């Protein structure tokens, strides 16, 4: 299967998952903090790291699976642009502490997850 089709399919499913997380959080949590974006980005980092570990753990690897999941699904599921927009909106609305917390939590948790999970692949 071509890489473009794999990325298209993975990205579509990732975007649908992102929408599902947003709806789930919106209906169950009332908060000024962007919980849905944090959840999507953290879950995407976990999926990405575990996929890299799985694919790198196989002798023959599976570049098609890696393309589908890492580039396609995780690309559609995670959202740096929404994270950035929500952080700016928190700043504009005077919630500077929440904006700083969003930056620190999102970046540090996602990087630590990738580091911790993906170090198994090395």
N, C-alpha and C positions, 0 to 999 in steps of 0.2 A: 504494500500500500504506500502511496506517495507521502512524503513528509508533510506536504501542504494539507492533504486530506486528514492526516493524523492530528495536526495542529488545529485544524478547523473543528474536528469532532471533539477533541479534548477541550478546546477553548469554549465551545458551546456548552458542554456539560459543566465545565468550571464556572461559567457565567450563571448557569441555572442554579448551581449549588450556592453561589454567592448570593443570588436573589433569595433562595430558600433560607439561608442563614439570616439575612436582613429581615425577612418577614417574621421568622421565628423570634428573633430578638426584639423587634419592634412591638410585637403583640404580647411579649412576656416581661419586658423590662422598660421602665421609664427612667431614663438617665440622660444627663447632658453629656456624659462620656460616650464616645463612639464605640460601644461594645461590639456591634456587629462587624465593623471593620477589623477590630482587634481579633475577634474570633476567626474570621475568614483568613486573615494573614497568618495567625498562629497555626491554624489547621493546615493551611497551604504549606507552611514551612515544615511541618511534621511529615506531610505526605511527600514533599520533595525530598527531604533527607532520607526517609525510609525507602523511597524508590531508588535513589542513588546507591544506597547501601545494598539493596536487593540486586540491582543491575550489575554493580561492580563486584558483587559476591559470586556472580555466575561466570564461569570461565569464558563462555561464548558471548555473554552479555545479550542484551536485546535492545538495540538502538531504536527500534520502532516503538517499543513499549516506553522507553525513556522519553522519546519525543512526544508521544501521546500524553504522558502524565506530567513530565517536568515542564516542557514548553507549552503544551496545549492546556491541560487541565489546571495546573498551578498558575499559569499565566492568566487564565480567565477567572480563577477563583480568588487569587490575591489581588490587592488593589492599592498600589502606592499613590495613585492620583487621588483616590477618595480619602486615604489617610492624610495626605497633604492638605486637601481642601477642608476636611473637618478640623484639622489642627488650626488652620488659618481662621476658620469661622469661630472656633473657641477663643482665639486671640481677639478677634474683632468684637466679640460679645463681652469682652472683659474677663473671661475665664482663663487668665494666664496660667494659673496653677494647673488646671485641667489640661491645657495645651501642652505644658511642659511634661506633665505626667504621661500624657498620650505619647509624646515623643520618646521619653525614657523607657516606658513600659514596652511599647511596640518594638522599638529597635533592639533593646537589650534582650527581651524574651525571644524574639525571632532569631537573632544571631546566636544566642546561647543554645536554642533548640537545634539549629542547623549544626553548630559545632559539636554538640554533645551526641546527636544522633548520627551525623555523617562521619565522625571520627572512627566509627566502626568499620567504615569502608576502606580506611587507609591501611 
